Amino acid sequence: MYNRIIIKLSGEALSKDNGFGIDSKKMNEVVRQLKEVHELGVDIGIIIGGGNFWRGRQADKEMNQTTADHMGMLATVINALALQDCIERNGLQCRVQTAITIAEVAEPFILRKAIRHFEKGRIVIFACGTGHPYFSTDTGAALRAAEIGADALLLAKNVDGVYDSDPKINKNAIKFDKLSYMDVIKKELKAMDTTAITMCMDNHIPVVTFALAEKDSIIRVVKGEALGTYIGD
């Protein structure tokens, strides 16, 4: 279905059962799927969150928002390095690029260098979101998808799609199979933040949101199976 993709992974997707830290079993399962997708000839870029270590909105009310968001960016670097290590242990080449400069542990984000990595068959993990406070990693994912010319943005979440209300609270919540970008904005759905969905709309980047926990979900979406919720034109 796609030649080049961005996969957005939440930090919680890699966390232990208590929602904190890194579960090596979960990470190995993600990498197993990434390896199969890579073998299909797909260029893979990954944006990873840091919610398993820190979320800006969890900060004390007295903490400066910029400081809290920078802490969240550093949390994404921890996850990116762990995922890189796991990918390389499974025989694939991988590079981490960060939106804020941490030269001792990762490359700074340089678009042409990222494209070159894809040309050499490497997976690229983009850490630190956009590199700016007040922007979510969803917006970072949309931005990188636009910059690298991705065919789709895949949101691997804890929920199996987009609902009209929180399915954890409302047992009668209705799941959408397909939505337009404007549907998401007008209905104020929680698929992505408004900045991210608008960026995808402006650049005609389809978004597929699905449950990472479903068996082979990443592989199935890449192969074109109707899984989760499709957001597009």
C-alpha positions in Angstrom: 0.0 0.0 0.0 2.7 2.5 1.0 6.3 3.1 -0.1 7.2 5.4 2.9 5.4 5.7 6.2 5.7 7.4 9.5 4.6 5.3 12.5 3.6 7.2 15.7 4.2 5.0 18.8 3.0 6.2 22.2 5.4 5.7 25.1 2.7 3.7 26.8 2.7 1.3 23.9 6.1 0.2 25.1 5.5 0.5 28.8 5.2 -2.1 31.5 1.7 -3.0 32.8 1.8 -0.2 35.3 2.3 2.3 32.4 5.8 3.1 33.4 9.2 2.1 32.0 9.9 -0.2 29.0 8.6 -3.7 28.5 11.2 -5.6 26.4 8.6 -8.2 25.3 6.3 -5.4 23.9 9.3 -3.7 22.2 10.5 -6.9 20.6 7.0 -7.6 19.2 6.9 -4.1 17.7 10.3 -4.6 16.1 9.3 -8.0 14.7 6.5 -6.3 12.8 8.8 -3.4 11.7 11.2 -6.0 10.4 8.6 -7.7 8.3 7.3 -4.3 7.0 10.9 -3.3 6.1 11.3 -6.5 4.2 8.4 -5.5 2.0 10.5 -2.6 0.8 8.8 0.1 2.9 10.8 3.1 4.2 10.0 3.4 7.9 10.2 6.6 10.0 9.1 6.4 13.6 8.0 9.1 16.0 7.8 8.0 19.6 6.3 9.6 22.6 7.6 9.7 26.1 4.5 9.2 28.2 5.9 6.1 29.9 8.4 8.4 31.6 7.0 11.9 31.6 4.1 14.0 30.2 4.2 17.8 30.2 0.6 18.0 31.5 1.5 16.0 34.5 3.8 18.7 35.7 3.2 20.6 38.9 1.1 23.7 38.2 3.9 25.8 39.4 6.3 24.4 36.8 6.9 26.4 33.7 5.2 24.8 30.7 8.3 25.2 28.5 10.4 23.4 31.1 7.8 20.6 31.4 7.7 20.1 27.6 11.5 20.0 27.3 11.5 17.3 30.0 9.0 15.4 27.8 11.2 15.7 24.8 14.1 14.1 26.8 11.8 11.2 27.7 11.2 10.5 24.0 15.0 10.2 23.5 15.1 7.5 26.2 12.5 5.5 24.2 14.1 6.2 20.9 17.5 4.9 22.0 15.9 1.8 23.5 14.0 1.1 20.3 17.1 1.7 18.2 19.0 -0.8 20.2 16.3 -3.4 19.8 16.0 -2.8 16.1 19.8 -3.2 15.6 19.8 -6.4 17.7 17.3 -7.8 15.2 19.6 -7.2 12.3 18.4 -3.9 10.9 20.2 -0.6 10.6 18.6 2.3 12.4 19.4 6.0 13.2 18.0 8.3 15.8 17.5 12.0 14.9 16.6 14.5 17.5 14.8 17.9 17.0 17.0 19.4 19.8 20.8 18.9 19.6 22.1 16.0 21.7 25.2 15.2 19.6 26.7 12.7 22.0 23.8 10.2 21.6 22.0 11.0 18.3 22.1 12.9 15.1 20.4 16.3 14.8 17.4 16.2 12.5 18.6 17.0 9.0 16.0 16.3 6.3 18.5 15.4 3.5 20.4 13.1 5.9 17.1 11.4 6.9 16.2 10.8 3.2 19.7 9.4 2.6 19.2 6.9 5.5 16.0 5.7 3.8 17.9 5.3 0.5 20.4 3.1 2.3 17.6 1.0 3.8 17.8 2.3 7.4 14.9 2.9 9.8 14.9 6.4 11.2 13.5 7.3 14.6 12.6 11.0 15.1 12.8 12.0 18.7 11.9 15.2 20.6 8.7 15.9 18.6 9.0 19.3 16.8 11.7 20.5 19.2 9.4 23.2 20.5 7.3 23.5 23.6 3.5 23.7 23.3 3.5 21.2 20.4 2.5 17.5 20.8 4.3 14.5 19.4 1.3 14.1 17.1 2.2 17.4 15.6 5.8 16.2 15.4 4.6 13.1 13.5 2.5 15.2 11.1 5.4 17.5 10.5 8.0 14.8 9.8 5.5 12.9 7.6 5.1 16.1 5.4 8.9 16.7 5.3 9.9 13.2 4.2 7.0 12.9 1.8 5.4 10.0 3.6 2.5 8.2 1.9 0.7 7.8 5.3 0.9 8.4 9.0 0.1 5.4 11.1 -1.0 6.0 14.7 -0.5 2.9 16.8 -2.6 3.5 19.9 -4.1 1.7 22.9 -7.6 2.1 21.3 -8.7 0.3 18.1 -9.8 3.4 16.3 -11.6 6.8 16.6 -14.8 6.9 18.6 -17.5 9.6 19.1 -16.7 9.5 22.8 -14.3 7.8 25.1 -15.0 4.0 24.8 -13.4 3.4 28.3 -16.1 5.6 29.8 -19.0 5.2 27.4 -19.8 1.6 26.6 -22.1 2.8 23.8 -19.4 4.8 22.1 -19.6 4.5 18.3 -16.4 3.7 16.3 -15.8 5.4 13.0 -14.4 3.3 10.1 -13.6 6.3 7.9 -13.5 10.1 8.5 -12.5 13.2 6.6 -10.1 15.6 8.1 -12.8 18.1 8.6 -15.0 15.5 10.4 -12.3 15.2 13.0 -12.0 18.9 13.4 -15.7 19.8 13.4 -16.7 16.9 15.7 -13.7 17.7 18.0 -12.7 14.0 18.0 -9.6 13.0 19.9 -7.8 11.2 17.1 -5.0 13.9 17.0 -4.7 17.4 18.1 -6.1 20.1 15.7 -2.7 21.3 14.6 -1.6 17.8 13.6 -4.8 16.9 11.7 -4.7 20.3 9.9 -1.2 19.7 8.8 -2.1 16.3 7.4 -5.1 17.8 5.6 -3.0 20.6 4.0 -0.5 18.1 2.8 -2.9 15.3 1.8 -1.4 12.7 4.2 -3.9 10.0 5.1 -3.9 8.9 8.8 -4.7 5.4 10.0 -5.3 5.0 13.7 -5.5 1.5 15.1 -4.7 -0.6 18.2 -1.1 -1.7 18.4 -2.2 -4.6 20.6 -4.1 -6.3 17.8 -2.1 -9.2 16.3 0.2 -8.0 13.4 -1.6 -4.7 13.3 1.2 -2.7 11.8 1.8 -5.3 9.1 -1.9 -5.6 8.3 -2.4 -1.8 7.9 0.7 -1.5 5.6 -0.7 -4.3 3.5 -3.9 -2.4 3.1 -6.3 -4.2 5.5 -9.1 -2.0 6.7 -8.1 -1.9 10.3 -9.0 0.9 12.8 -10.1 4.2 11.5 -9.0 5.8 8.2 -8.8 9.6 8.1 -8.3 11.3 4.7 -9.7 13.2 1.7 
